[in-house]
Amino acid sequence: MMFDAEIIHIDRPAKNIAVLTLRPLTGKQPVPFSYRAGQYTDVSFNTCPPRPYSIASAPQASGAFEIHVKDNERGGTGSYVVQQAQIGEKVRFGPARGTAVLAEPLAGSLPILFLARGMGIAPFKALTEAVLRENYSLPLHLYWGAASEEVLYLRSYFEQMEKEHPSFSFSPLVGGDVLDFAFANERDIDKKQIFISGAGSFIEQALPLLLAQGISPGNIKTDHTDIVDRYIFQNAIQKECKGA
Ligand SMILES: Cc1cc2nc3c(=O)[nH]c(=O)nc-3n(C[C@H](O)[C@H](O)[C@H](O)COP(=O)(O)OP(=O)(O)OC[C@H]3O[C@@H](n4cnc5c(N)ncnc54)[C@H](O)[C@@H]3O)c2cc1C
């Protein structure tokens, strides 16, 4: 099932990135959209094939929500959105999906570590806003690695949040390996909830390293549940074979 929405705002903070605000509509009437911070939705622009995009803002009373889209320069949906999409344009979107959401209740849960590479930052913006809006004193640390300074298009946004909220720390990294950077800085990483977000290759790289740090699979959250399931399944088979 797909719903209608209108693009009500577009920013293009970097050459290959567009930040869009979508307002769900029935006819011309704004309608609420039910989702939890950390989820994603399939969005269909113009005649392009629908693509999943993380929702980048915490739920708002108005129902409007943000998505951040990268142009991979291959002429796909991302290229269309970054190069051509306009305010007032109608789009279609699907129900919210994904399980990389906050524990309920949040009070008393483990400190949170967000590990993002590139556009993986989008759901962490929504999650950070959702936690800080509720004034939880739960420690949150966001690590964000990108290939160039231009890709860190939300650097000043998170730096401002860090100034305003003592429980929130932000560590951006240009070049280098964001996982090495986080592991070198973090203590008691096995006693935290870890959210990982980015391309599939990043999740593939991160998973064995996180498990090797003693983090239980139940404390690792990502949209790429297929990769986690496959990895854990393969490991279980390998253990059984070694034991045989
Ligand atoms: C859960 C989830 C959340 C996501 N969240 C975001 C987000 O917040 N922001 C974001 O930007 N993206 C996000 N993505 C990725 C996004 O959904 C798209 O898959 C991605 O942007 C690429 O789609 P595209 O149509 O732009 O380009 P492509 O899928 O790359 O397609 C472009 C064209 O290039 C062709 N093509 C594809 N690969 C190659 C290749 N190797 N060589 C030659 N031609 C090729 C295709 O057939 C197509 O014609 C997310 C993905 C998932 C699974």
The ligand as an SDF file (V2000), in Angstrom:
LIG
                    3D

 53 58  0  0  0  0  0  0  0  0999 V2000
   16.9570    0.3110    4.6960 C   0  0  0  0  0  0  0  0  0  0  0  0
   17.5950    1.2480    3.6980 C   0  0  0  0  0  0  0  0  0  0  0  0
   17.6440    2.6030    3.9880 C   0  0  0  0  0  0  0  0  0  0  0  0
   18.2320    3.4840    3.0640 C   0  0  0  0  0  0  0  0  0  0  0  0
   18.2880    4.8110    3.3810 N   0  0  0  0  0  0  0  0  0  0  0  0
   18.8610    5.6740    2.5010 C   0  0  0  0  0  0  0  0  0  0  0  0
   18.9330    7.0860    2.8120 C   0  0  0  0  0  0  0  0  0  0  0  0
   18.4970    7.5440    3.8770 O   0  0  0  0  0  0  0  0  0  0  0  0
   19.4980    7.9020    1.8760 N   0  0  0  0  0  0  0  0  0  0  0  0
   20.0050    7.4120    0.6620 C   0  0  0  0  0  0  0  0  0  0  0  0
   20.5010    8.1970   -0.1470 O   0  0  0  0  0  0  0  0  0  0  0  0
   19.9400    6.0890    0.3700 N   0  0  0  0  0  0  0  0  0  0  0  0
   19.3870    5.2170    1.2420 C   0  0  0  0  0  0  0  0  0  0  0  0
   19.3110    3.8900    0.9180 N   0  0  0  0  0  0  0  0  0  0  0  0
   19.7730    3.4600   -0.4220 C   0  0  0  0  0  0  0  0  0  0  0  0
   18.6680    3.8030   -1.4460 C   0  0  0  0  0  0  0  0  0  0  0  0
   17.5080    3.1030   -1.1640 O   0  0  0  0  0  0  0  0  0  0  0  0
   19.0130    3.4230   -2.8880 C   0  0  0  0  0  0  0  0  0  0  0  0
   19.1740    2.0750   -2.9920 O   0  0  0  0  0  0  0  0  0  0  0  0
   20.2520    4.0450   -3.3750 C   0  0  0  0  0  0  0  0  0  0  0  0
   20.1110    5.4430   -3.2220 O   0  0  0  0  0  0  0  0  0  0  0  0
   20.5030    3.6960   -4.8530 C   0  0  0  0  0  0  0  0  0  0  0  0
   19.3320    3.8420   -5.6230 O   0  0  0  0  0  0  0  0  0  0  0  0
   19.3150    4.6450   -6.9700 P   0  0  0  0  0  0  0  0  0  0  0  0
   18.0450    4.3370   -7.6700 O   0  0  0  0  0  0  0  0  0  0  0  0
   19.6130    6.0750   -6.6890 O   0  0  0  0  0  0  0  0  0  0  0  0
   20.5200    4.1030   -7.8170 O   0  0  0  0  0  0  0  0  0  0  0  0
   20.8480    2.6410   -8.3430 P   0  0  0  0  0  0  0  0  0  0  0  0
   20.0820    1.5780   -7.6400 O   0  0  0  0  0  0  0  0  0  0  0  0
   22.3320    2.5570   -8.2930 O   0  0  0  0  0  0  0  0  0  0  0  0
   20.3250    2.6200   -9.8330 O   0  0  0  0  0  0  0  0  0  0  0  0
   20.7710    3.5390  -10.8240 C   0  0  0  0  0  0  0  0  0  0  0  0
   20.9090    2.8960  -12.1620 C   0  0  0  0  0  0  0  0  0  0  0  0
   22.2080    2.3470  -12.2260 O   0  0  0  0  0  0  0  0  0  0  0  0
   22.1400    0.9610  -12.5000 C   0  0  0  0  0  0  0  0  0  0  0  0
   23.2300    0.3850  -11.6970 N   0  0  0  0  0  0  0  0  0  0  0  0
   23.1660    0.0030  -10.4250 C   0  0  0  0  0  0  0  0  0  0  0  0
   24.3430   -0.4540   -9.9930 N   0  0  0  0  0  0  0  0  0  0  0  0
   25.1830   -0.3680  -11.0480 C   0  0  0  0  0  0  0  0  0  0  0  0
   26.5610   -0.6650  -11.2500 C   0  0  0  0  0  0  0  0  0  0  0  0
   27.3140   -1.1900  -10.2690 N   0  0  0  0  0  0  0  0  0  0  0  0
   27.0970   -0.4200  -12.4580 N   0  0  0  0  0  0  0  0  0  0  0  0
   26.3370    0.1070  -13.4410 C   0  0  0  0  0  0  0  0  0  0  0  0
   25.0450    0.4190  -13.3150 N   0  0  0  0  0  0  0  0  0  0  0  0
   24.4730    0.1830  -12.1500 C   0  0  0  0  0  0  0  0  0  0  0  0
   20.7420    0.5430  -12.0990 C   0  0  0  0  0  0  0  0  0  0  0  0
   20.3090   -0.5730  -12.8430 O   0  0  0  0  0  0  0  0  0  0  0  0
   19.9220    1.7760  -12.4010 C   0  0  0  0  0  0  0  0  0  0  0  0
   19.5200    1.8220  -13.7370 O   0  0  0  0  0  0  0  0  0  0  0  0
   18.7670    2.9960    1.8340 C   0  0  0  0  0  0  0  0  0  0  0  0
   18.7130    1.6160    1.5590 C   0  0  0  0  0  0  0  0  0  0  0  0
   18.1350    0.7630    2.4800 C   0  0  0  0  0  0  0  0  0  0  0  0
   18.1070   -0.7130    2.1480 C   0  0  0  0  0  0  0  0  0  0  0  0
  1  2  1  0
  2  3  1  0
  2 52  2  0
  3  4  2  0
  4  5  1  0
  4 50  1  0
  5  6  2  0
  6  7  1  0
  6 13  1  0
  7  8  2  0
  7  9  1  0
  9 10  1  0
 10 11  2  0
 10 12  1  0
 12 13  2  0
 13 14  1  0
 14 15  1  0
 14 50  1  0
 15 16  1  0
 16 17  1  0
 16 18  1  0
 18 19  1  0
 18 20  1  0
 20 21  1  0
 20 22  1  0
 22 23  1  0
 23 24  1  0
 24 25  2  0
 24 26  1  0
 24 27  1  0
 27 28  1  0
 28 29  2  0
 28 30  1  0
 28 31  1  0
 31 32  1  0
 32 33  1  0
 33 34  1  0
 33 48  1  0
 34 35  1  0
 35 36  1  0
 35 46  1  0
 36 37  1  0
 36 45  1  0
 37 38  2  0
 38 39  1  0
 39 40  1  0
 39 45  2  0
 40 41  1  0
 40 42  2  0
 42 43  1  0
 43 44  2  0
 44 45  1  0
 46 47  1  0
 46 48  1  0
 48 49  1  0
 50 51  2  0
 51 52  1  0
 52 53  1  0
M  END
$$$$
